Amino acid sequence: GEDVEQSLFLSVREGDSSVINCTYTDSSSTYLYWYKQEPGAGLQLLTYIFSNMDMKQDQRLTVLLNKKDKHLSLRIADTQTGDSAIYFCAETLPGFGNEKLTFGTGTRLTIIP
Amino acid sequence: DVKVTQSSRYLVKRTGEKVFLECVQDMDHENMFWYRQDPGLGLRLIYFSYDVKMKEKGDIPEGYSVSREKKERFSLILESASTNQTSMYLCASGLFGIQYFGAGTRLSVL
């Protein structure tokens, strides 16, 4: 079955790097995603990685994928107060209905000034 | 700019009422989704639709139904609202995991 797990909370000092972790159980995942939810808003896509890649970098964001351990991480360099949000990892599976996303529980990132 | 609009930000309803949550997208997407978001549980898929008049059950469809009469509009219906349906409801549209979300409707059932 599908299960995506994350820690619920993370606190980081402003200027440090944040690392948000996620584990998933279905090895047939095709794409893995990171979404961000700011207070009072819906989710917005931050980045995604195809399952045959092991790293993707986009400005301050680095995604690492360890397929053997089914572990995904999102690193945010030089964390700013505007990065305070809930971060969700999500996966899609192959086949019909692969438009469906299975989300993790979300990690609330708090920035300490 | 991409837009998914949910008709209400906040709703308060009484137990047993019929509740309609409306969602409109302007991106001509075929796929639309309804989720509920609860603390510690993340987002759970209620229903999705991949075409007009088509619908598929998600992970938690009990107590809900949906309607998609036009491509841009996807409605979530609570036939008889109950207190355990108090939650944040999020609508999305998109393709292959890239989904665009509305701002959400916070529903309280008293």
Contacts between the chains, C-beta under 8 A, distances in Angstrom:
chain1	res1	chain2	res2	distance
A	4	B	42	7.7
A	6	B	42	8.0
A	8	B	40	6.4
A	31	B	96	7.4
A	31	B	97	5.2
A	33	B	97	5.8
A	33	B	98	7.9
A	40	B	103	7.2
A	41	B	103	5.6
A	41	B	104	7.6
A	42	B	4	7.2
A	42	B	90	5.7
A	42	B	92	7.5
A	42	B	101	3.1
A	42	B	102	5.2
A	42	B	103	5.1
A	42	B	104	5.6
A	43	B	43	7.6
A	43	B	90	7.1
A	43	B	92	7.6
A	43	B	99	7.6
A	43	B	101	4.5
A	44	B	100	7.9
A	44	B	101	7.0
A	45	B	98	5.8
A	45	B	99	7.1
A	45	B	100	7.9
A	48	B	97	6.8
A	48	B	98	7.3
A	88	B	42	6.4
A	88	B	43	6.9
A	90	B	97	7.1
A	92	B	96	6.9
A	92	B	97	4.2
A	97	B	56	7.0
A	98	B	96	6.8
A	98	B	97	7.6
A	99	B	31	4.9
A	99	B	48	7.4
A	99	B	50	7.0
A	99	B	94	7.3
A	99	B	95	6.6
A	99	B	96	5.8
A	99	B	97	6.7
A	100	B	33	7.9
A	100	B	45	6.3
A	100	B	48	6.6
A	100	B	58	7.4
A	101	B	43	7.9
A	101	B	45	7.6
A	101	B	97	5.5
A	101	B	99	6.4
A	102	B	45	8.0
A	103	B	35	7.9
A	103	B	42	4.6
A	103	B	43	4.3
A	103	B	44	7.8
A	104	B	42	5.5
A	105	B	40	6.0
A	105	B	41	6.3
A	105	B	42	4.2
A	106	B	42	5.2
A	106	B	43	7.9
